[in-house]
Amino acid sequence: MQRFFDILFSLLALFVLCPLLVPIIVVLKLTGEGEIFFLQKRVGKGAVPFNLFKFATMLKDSPKLGSGTVTLKSDPRVLPVGKFLRKTKINELPQLLNILLGDMSVVGPRPQTQRCFDVFPEHLKEIITKTRPGLSGLGPIVFRDEENILAETEESVEFYDNIIAPYKGFVEAWYVENQSIFNYFAVIFVTVWVVLFPSSSLVWQIFKGIPEPPRELSGHLNFTS
């Protein structure tokens, strides 16, 4: 049932968004480094890697520069047009192609690079990779302000590895273990809601069972018990 909705929604989205996607492709081709898409290896279902599609928003060699696959606020590797695409999440739209190909779902754990996947707690990795990763999910909703959180910490990469990643793993695993059509549509609804109302705490009200964040994160995540 979920795969049916994945295909339906991705085809419909590509058709409706075509007037937006075509101008973006032209702008990207004429600016920056002339790259339209950025393909990056991500960990998929069964821990099998796949190529994730994004609009190019950073320098080609960005994974080898600076903080690697962890992107910080005001990251100098982000191209001018890329700042807008990242802020609005438009850079993620090419992943509709990944959904059609069967690599991803509309909703699921966010696909991680191998480096970021490796810092998840070991006992959660098997749970997280039981299902297709998602274009959206509880992890992206809860950590929608991740770049700003990292900007407020002195040791940003260490904070990600030791505080953010473990909790993110628990959130993603919770969704996998509580998958249902209701939660599928609830995540889609809350995803749209927090785009319109970024400071909303609705995710905590709808998904009551999500593990509570650690003390170091609760103030950053609009957490309400």
C-alpha positions in Angstrom: 0.0 0.0 0.0 2.8 2.5 0.9 4.6 1.7 -2.3 1.5 2.5 -4.3 1.2 5.9 -2.6 5.0 6.5 -3.1 4.7 6.1 -6.9 1.4 8.0 -7.1 2.7 11.0 -5.0 6.1 11.2 -6.7 4.6 11.1 -10.3 2.0 13.7 -9.3 4.7 15.9 -7.6 7.0 15.8 -10.6 4.1 16.8 -12.9 2.9 19.7 -10.7 6.5 21.0 -9.9 7.7 20.9 -13.5 7.3 24.7 -14.0 9.5 25.2 -10.9 12.1 22.5 -11.6 12.9 23.5 -15.2 13.9 27.1 -14.4 16.0 25.8 -11.5 17.8 23.4 -13.9 18.6 26.3 -16.2 19.8 28.6 -13.4 22.1 25.9 -12.0 23.5 25.2 -15.5 24.4 28.9 -16.0 25.7 29.6 -12.5 28.2 28.2 -9.9 30.2 25.3 -11.3 27.6 24.5 -14.0 26.5 21.4 -12.3 22.7 20.5 -12.1 22.6 17.4 -10.0 24.8 16.1 -7.1 24.9 12.4 -6.7 26.0 11.1 -3.4 26.3 7.5 -2.0 23.8 7.0 0.8 22.9 3.9 2.9 19.6 2.4 1.8 17.4 -0.5 2.7 19.3 -3.5 3.9 22.4 -1.2 4.3 22.9 -1.3 0.5 24.3 1.9 -0.8 22.5 3.9 -3.6 23.0 7.2 -5.5 20.9 9.9 -4.0 19.9 12.8 -6.3 20.0 16.4 -5.2 20.3 19.7 -6.9 23.9 20.9 -6.8 24.2 23.4 -4.0 27.8 23.0 -2.9 31.3 22.8 -4.5 32.0 19.6 -6.3 34.7 18.5 -3.8 32.8 19.6 -0.7 32.8 16.1 0.9 36.6 16.3 0.9 36.7 19.9 2.4 36.0 21.5 5.7 33.6 19.4 7.9 33.1 16.7 5.3 29.5 15.4 5.0 28.4 17.4 8.0 27.0 20.8 6.7 27.3 23.8 9.0 25.4 27.1 9.0 27.0 29.6 6.6 29.1 26.8 5.3 31.6 28.4 2.8 31.3 25.4 0.5 27.6 26.3 -0.3 27.1 28.2 -3.6 25.0 31.4 -3.8 22.0 29.8 -5.5 22.5 26.8 -3.2 21.8 28.8 -0.1 18.2 29.5 -1.3 17.7 25.9 -2.5 18.9 24.5 0.8 16.9 26.9 3.0 13.6 26.1 1.1 14.5 22.3 0.8 14.0 22.6 -3.0 17.4 20.9 -3.4 15.8 17.7 -2.1 13.2 17.5 -4.8 15.2 15.4 -7.3 14.9 12.6 -4.8 11.4 12.1 -6.3 13.4 10.2 -9.0 14.9 8.0 -6.2 11.3 7.2 -5.1 10.3 6.2 -8.6 13.4 4.0 -8.9 12.5 2.2 -5.6 15.5 3.4 -3.7 13.4 5.6 -1.4 9.9 6.2 0.0 8.1 9.4 0.5 8.4 8.8 4.3 11.1 6.9 6.1 14.4 7.3 8.0 16.5 9.9 6.2 19.2 8.2 4.1 22.7 8.9 5.6 26.1 9.0 4.2 28.2 6.1 5.3 30.2 8.3 7.6 27.1 9.6 9.4 25.4 6.2 9.4 28.5 4.7 11.1 28.0 7.0 14.2 24.5 5.7 14.8 24.4 3.3 17.8 25.1 -0.2 16.6 21.9 -1.8 17.8 19.8 0.8 15.8 21.5 0.4 12.5 19.7 -2.9 11.7 16.3 -1.4 12.6 16.8 1.7 10.6 17.8 -0.2 7.4 14.7 -2.5 7.5 12.8 -0.1 5.4 13.4 2.3 2.5 14.8 5.6 3.5 12.5 8.6 3.0 12.3 12.0 1.3 10.9 13.1 4.7 10.5 11.5 8.0 10.6 12.1 11.8 14.3 12.7 11.8 14.2 15.5 9.2 11.2 17.1 11.0 12.8 16.9 14.5 16.2 18.1 13.2 14.9 20.6 10.6 17.1 23.3 12.3 20.2 21.1 12.5 22.6 23.5 10.9 21.6 26.3 13.4 22.1 23.8 16.3 25.6 23.0 15.1 26.3 26.7 14.6 25.7 27.3 18.3 28.2 24.6 19.5 31.9 25.1 19.7 32.9 21.5 18.6 30.2 21.1 16.0 31.4 17.8 14.5 31.9 16.2 17.9 28.5 17.4 19.0 26.9 15.8 16.0 28.7 12.5 16.5 28.1 12.3 20.3 24.7 14.0 20.8 22.7 14.5 17.6 23.5 11.3 15.8 22.6 8.9 18.7 19.3 10.6 19.4 18.5 10.9 15.7 19.1 7.1 15.5 16.5 6.5 18.2 13.9 8.8 16.4 14.4 7.1 13.1 14.2 3.6 14.7 11.0 4.6 16.5 9.4 5.4 13.2 10.5 2.1 11.6 9.0 0.1 14.5 5.8 2.1 14.4 5.2 2.2 10.7 1.6 2.5 9.6 -0.5 4.2 6.9 -1.7 6.7 9.6 1.9 7.6 10.5 2.9 7.8 6.8 0.3 10.4 6.2 0.8 12.1 9.5 4.5 12.6 8.7 3.6 14.1 5.3 1.1 16.5 7.0 3.6 17.6 9.7 6.3 18.0 7.1 4.1 20.6 5.3 3.0 22.1 8.6 6.6 22.9 9.8 7.5 24.4 6.5 4.7 26.9 7.0 5.2 27.2 10.7 8.9 26.4 11.5 8.7 27.0 15.2 5.8 24.6 15.6 6.0 21.8 18.2 3.2 19.8 16.5 5.5 16.8 15.9 5.7 16.1 19.7 1.9 16.4 20.0 1.1 13.9 17.2 3.8 11.4 17.8 3.6 10.9 21.5 5.8 7.9 21.7 9.0 9.5 20.3 11.9 9.1 22.7 12.5 12.3 24.6 15.6 14.2 23.5 18.6 14.5 25.8 19.1 17.6 27.9 21.6 19.0 25.5 19.1 19.0 22.7 15.7 19.6 24.3 16.0 23.4 24.2 16.9 23.4 20.5 14.1 21.1 19.3 10.9 22.9 20.5 10.3 19.9 22.6 7.1 19.7 24.7 6.4 16.7 26.9 
